[in-house]
Amino acid sequence: MEARGLFTGEGEDGVRHDGGPHGLTIPSHILDSWQDIVDLLVDLIDVPAALIMHVHDPDIEVFVASRNESNPYVAGDSEHVWGSGLYCETVLKTKEKLLLPDARLDPGWDHNPDIELGMISYLGLPIMLPDGEPFGTICVLDNRPNGYSARYEALLAKMRDLIESELEMVHVNQILGDEHRRLSDYLGELQALRGLVAICSHCKSLRDEGGAWHPIEEYLVDHPHADFTHSICPTCMKEHYSEF
């Protein structure tokens, strides 16, 4: 895969921004958890590569790669996904598991680009976002024929479920953060409105917090930072609107 750097990378706050349409920000502790997942998969299934891929239409990027010398993939590598013939393309399209014990023996896969890297067998699952859109895939690859037992499939599914639950948590926290910011802005506006001082539109006298009206020059001496809104004092109401 060609490295194109789709992601904005890890920021000063120790988080990673996916740069995709969902704009998710993945905290560093979750990234560490995902790194542990792929490293554990390599050890338990005894394969040279375990990956978490992220789709950023029209490309797909290696989001997390297992840290072992035999893994030919590097985090940040990316490639155009649609029409590429990559294993993960089919997983994204079908949103289902893909198991290939030996791609070289399958006419539909014997020209797969990953074979050039020596990865001839594949087991992958889709990773879905809370809104039903694909985040990417989680997969293991081997440079030997590998049928992957039902036990390994169950293990990969459990790890996928964990990643999806963490993505849901990130998504919810982001929504709550946006709501909190909107609420803070609203409360700020209310506070500003509460601080407005009523000024009579006729005689320009001012009403204090207790409802008493004062000449403007007297009020400003005691409240030099006050903001104003229009009203009508009782005296002017009687004089100008006696019918009410």
C-alpha positions in Angstrom: 0.0 0.0 0.0 1.1 3.5 -0.7 1.4 5.9 2.2 -0.8 8.9 1.6 -1.3 10.0 5.2 -5.1 10.4 5.2 -5.2 11.0 9.0 -4.4 14.2 10.6 -2.2 12.3 13.0 -1.9 12.4 16.8 -2.3 15.9 18.2 -0.8 17.6 21.1 -3.6 16.3 23.3 -2.6 12.7 22.7 -5.5 11.8 20.5 -5.9 10.9 16.9 -8.4 12.4 14.5 -9.6 10.2 11.8 -10.1 12.9 9.2 -13.2 11.1 7.8 -16.8 12.3 7.4 -17.7 11.4 11.0 -14.9 13.5 12.3 -14.2 11.1 15.2 -11.4 11.8 17.6 -9.9 8.6 19.0 -8.4 9.1 22.5 -4.9 7.8 23.0 -6.0 5.2 25.6 -8.3 3.6 23.1 -5.6 3.6 20.4 -3.4 1.8 23.0 -6.2 -0.7 23.5 -6.5 -1.4 19.8 -2.8 -1.8 19.5 -2.9 -4.4 22.3 -5.7 -6.2 20.4 -3.8 -6.6 17.1 -0.6 -7.6 19.0 -2.5 -10.2 20.9 -4.2 -11.6 17.8 -0.8 -12.1 16.2 0.4 -14.1 19.2 -2.7 -16.2 19.7 -3.5 -17.1 16.1 0.2 -17.3 15.1 0.1 -15.1 12.0 2.5 -12.5 10.7 -0.1 -9.7 10.5 -3.1 -8.3 12.3 -4.7 -5.0 11.2 -7.4 -2.5 12.0 -8.3 -0.7 8.8 -10.2 2.5 8.4 -12.1 3.5 5.3 -11.9 7.2 4.2 -13.8 7.1 1.0 -12.4 6.5 -1.6 -9.3 5.2 0.2 -8.6 2.8 3.0 -5.8 3.1 5.5 -4.0 0.9 8.0 -5.1 2.5 11.2 -3.4 0.1 13.6 -0.9 -2.6 12.6 0.6 -5.3 14.8 4.1 -4.6 16.0 6.1 -7.6 14.8 8.9 -7.8 12.3 7.1 -10.2 10.0 4.2 -7.7 9.4 4.7 -6.0 6.0 2.0 -3.4 6.7 2.7 -0.1 8.5 0.2 2.2 10.1 -0.5 5.1 7.8 -0.2 3.0 4.6 -3.2 3.7 2.3 -4.6 2.7 -1.0 -7.6 3.4 -3.2 -10.1 0.8 -2.1 -12.9 0.6 -4.6 -12.0 -1.7 -7.5 -8.6 -2.5 -5.9 -9.2 -6.2 -5.4 -8.1 -5.9 -1.8 -9.5 -8.4 0.7 -10.9 -5.6 2.8 -12.9 -4.2 -0.2 -15.1 -7.2 -0.3 -15.6 -7.1 3.5 -16.7 -3.4 3.3 -19.0 -4.1 0.4 -20.7 -7.1 1.9 -20.4 -6.1 5.5 -19.8 -9.7 6.2 -16.9 -12.0 7.2 -14.4 -13.0 4.5 -12.3 -16.2 4.9 -9.8 -17.2 2.3 -7.6 -20.2 3.3 -5.4 -19.8 0.2 -6.1 -17.0 -2.2 -3.7 -18.5 -4.8 -6.1 -21.4 -5.3 -9.2 -19.2 -5.9 -9.5 -17.8 -9.4 -11.4 -14.8 -7.9 -8.5 -14.0 -5.6 -5.3 -15.3 -7.2 -4.4 -11.8 -8.4 -5.1 -10.1 -5.1 -2.6 -7.3 -4.4 -1.9 -8.6 -1.0 -0.4 -11.8 -2.5 2.4 -9.7 -3.8 3.3 -9.0 -0.1 3.1 -12.8 0.6 -0.2 -12.6 2.4 -2.0 -15.6 0.8 -4.7 -16.3 3.5 -7.1 -13.9 5.1 -9.8 -13.7 7.8 -11.5 -10.3 8.2 -14.7 -8.8 9.7 -16.3 -5.4 9.2 -16.2 -2.8 11.9 -19.4 -0.7 12.0 -20.1 2.7 13.4 -23.2 3.3 15.6 -25.1 4.8 12.5 -24.6 1.6 10.5 -21.8 3.0 8.3 -18.5 1.1 8.1 -15.5 2.3 10.0 -13.3 -0.2 8.4 -12.2 -3.8 9.1 -10.3 -6.0 11.5 -8.3 -8.8 10.0 -5.5 -11.3 10.3 -3.3 -12.4 7.4 -0.9 -15.3 6.9 1.9 -16.1 4.5 0.9 -19.8 4.7 -2.4 -21.5 3.8 -4.6 -21.1 6.9 -8.2 -22.2 7.3 -8.6 -20.4 10.7 -10.5 -22.5 13.2 -13.9 -21.6 14.5 -12.2 -20.7 17.8 -10.0 -18.1 16.0 -13.1 -16.7 14.2 -14.9 -16.3 17.5 -11.8 -14.6 18.9 -11.6 -12.1 16.0 -15.4 -11.4 16.4 -15.0 -10.7 20.1 -12.2 -8.2 19.4 -14.3 -6.6 16.7 -17.2 -6.2 19.1 -14.9 -4.6 21.7 -13.7 -2.1 19.0 -17.3 -1.3 18.0 -18.3 -0.7 21.6 -15.4 1.7 22.1 -16.3 3.5 18.8 -19.9 3.9 20.2 -18.5 5.4 23.4 -16.4 7.8 21.4 -19.4 8.7 19.2 -21.7 9.3 22.3 -19.0 11.3 24.1 -18.6 13.5 21.0 -22.4 14.1 20.8 -22.5 14.9 24.5 -19.6 17.3 24.1 -21.4 19.1 21.3 -24.6 19.3 23.3 -22.7 20.6 26.3 -21.1 23.3 24.2 -24.5 24.3 22.8 -26.0 24.3 26.3 -23.1 26.4 27.6 -23.7 28.9 24.8 -27.4 29.0 25.6 -26.8 29.5 29.3 -24.4 32.3 28.5 -27.0 34.0 26.4 -29.5 33.7 29.2 -27.0 35.1 31.7 -26.4 38.0 29.4 -30.1 38.7 29.0 -30.6 38.5 32.8 -27.9 41.2 33.1 -29.8 43.7 30.8 -31.2 46.8 32.5 -34.6 48.1 31.5 -34.5 51.7 30.3 -37.7 53.6 29.7 -38.2 54.5 26.1 -39.7 57.8 26.9 -38.0 59.5 30.0 -34.9 57.2 29.9 -35.1 56.4 33.6 -33.7 52.9 34.6 -35.2 50.0 36.6 -33.0 48.3 39.2 -33.1 44.7 40.3 -35.8 45.5 42.9 -38.1 47.0 40.3 -37.6 50.7 41.3 -37.0 53.3 38.6 -34.1 55.8 38.8 -32.9 58.8 36.7 -30.3 57.5 34.2 -27.4 59.6 35.6 -28.0 58.3 39.1 -28.1 54.7 38.0 -25.0 54.9 35.9 -22.9 56.2 38.8 -23.7 53.0 40.7 -23.7 50.6 37.7 -21.0 51.7 35.2 -20.9 48.4 33.3 -24.6 47.8 32.9 -26.2 46.8 29.5 -29.6 48.1 28.6 -32.9 47.0 27.0 -36.0 49.1 26.4 -39.1 49.2 28.7 -41.6 51.8 30.0 -41.6 53.2 33.5 -45.0 53.5 35.4 -45.0 57.3 35.1 -44.6 57.3 31.3 -47.1 54.5 31.0 -49.8 56.7 32.7 -48.7 59.8 30.7 -48.5 58.2 27.2 -50.7 55.1 27.5 -53.4 56.1 30.0 -55.9 54.0 28.1 -54.1 50.8 29.3 
